[in-house]
Amino acid sequence: MTRSLKKGLFIEERLLRKIAGKRPETSGPIKTWARDSQISPEMVGFKFLVHNGKDYPEVLVTEDMVGHKLGEFSLTRKFIKHGGKMQKDLEIKKKEQEVAAAQSAKSSTDAKK
């Protein structure tokens, strides 16, 4: 736990001011750098553009996210798949199997007609 219970939740006041009196359906996304701000129940339904170091991915806040931090839903690292030639060979075989299965399914439906 990064924040003690006696201190309470940290919610960026600017974010609360931006959503005060607005409806989630009518307002546009709110741009923010406050990745450490926790999500409060008032934020449910709003869209936030949370900075991840390079750009601003859109985060739609749902009820399940309450209590978490905004930064948890705006990933800072991009996963690039593992593997080299061996992985490529496996992917080619898998694609060939899918094509063969699709052709056999198509030929079986044509035979029934």
C-alpha positions in Angstrom: 0.0 0.0 0.0 1.5 3.3 -1.1 -0.7 5.5 1.1 -1.5 4.9 4.8 -5.1 4.6 5.8 -5.0 7.5 8.2 -4.1 9.9 5.4 -7.0 8.8 3.3 -7.4 8.6 -0.4 -5.5 10.9 -2.7 -7.8 12.4 -5.3 -6.6 15.3 -7.5 -8.8 18.3 -6.7 -8.5 19.6 -10.2 -10.1 16.5 -11.5 -13.0 16.8 -9.1 -13.5 20.4 -10.1 -13.5 19.5 -13.8 -16.3 16.9 -13.3 -18.3 18.9 -10.8 -21.8 19.6 -12.1 -21.2 17.8 -15.4 -22.9 14.7 -16.8 -20.7 11.8 -18.1 -22.8 11.4 -21.3 -22.6 15.1 -22.4 -19.0 16.0 -21.4 -16.0 15.1 -23.5 -12.9 13.3 -22.3 -10.9 15.0 -19.5 -7.1 15.2 -20.2 -4.9 14.6 -17.1 -1.4 13.9 -16.0 -2.5 12.8 -12.5 -1.8 9.1 -12.8 -1.5 8.8 -9.0 -5.0 10.1 -8.4 -7.4 7.4 -7.1 -10.8 6.9 -8.8 -13.7 8.0 -6.7 -17.4 7.0 -7.2 -18.1 10.5 -8.6 -15.8 9.7 -11.6 -17.8 6.7 -12.8 -19.0 7.0 -16.4 -16.5 9.8 -17.3 -13.7 9.4 -19.9 -10.2 10.4 -19.0 -7.2 10.9 -21.2 -4.4 9.7 -18.9 -0.8 10.5 -19.9 1.4 7.4 -20.2 4.7 9.2 -21.0 4.1 9.5 -24.7 0.4 9.9 -25.5 -3.0 9.9 -23.9 -4.9 6.6 -24.0 -8.6 6.9 -23.3 -9.8 5.4 -20.0 -13.6 4.9 -19.4 -14.2 4.7 -15.7 -16.5 1.9 -14.5 -17.7 0.9 -11.0 -15.1 -1.9 -10.8 -12.3 0.7 -11.0 -13.3 2.7 -7.9 -10.4 2.7 -5.4 -7.7 2.0 -8.1 -5.4 4.7 -9.5 -5.9 6.2 -13.0 -2.3 5.2 -14.0 -3.2 1.5 -13.6 -5.4 1.7 -16.7 -3.0 3.7 -18.9 0.0 1.3 -19.6 3.4 2.9 -20.0 5.1 -0.1 -21.8 4.1 -1.6 -25.0 4.4 -5.4 -25.3 6.2 -6.7 -28.4 5.8 -10.4 -28.8 8.6 -12.8 -28.1 10.1 -15.3 -30.4 12.1 -15.3 -33.6 12.1 -17.7 -36.5 10.7 -20.6 -34.5 7.7 -18.4 -33.4 7.1 -17.3 -36.9 7.1 -20.9 -38.2 4.5 -21.8 -35.5 2.3 -18.9 -36.5 2.5 -19.9 -40.2 1.4 -23.5 -39.4 -1.4 -22.2 -37.3 -2.7 -19.9 -40.1 -2.4 -22.8 -42.6 -4.5 -25.0 -40.3 -7.2 -22.3 -40.0 -7.3 -21.9 -43.7 -7.7 -25.6 -44.2 -10.4 -25.8 -41.6 -12.3 -22.9 -43.3 -12.0 -24.6 -46.7 -13.3 -27.9 -45.4 -16.2 -26.2 -43.7 -17.1 -24.3 -46.9 -16.9 -27.5 -49.0 -19.1 -29.4 -46.6 -21.8 -26.6 -46.7 -21.6 -26.6 -50.6 -22.1 -30.4 -50.7 -25.3 -30.1 -48.6 -26.9 -27.7 -51.1 
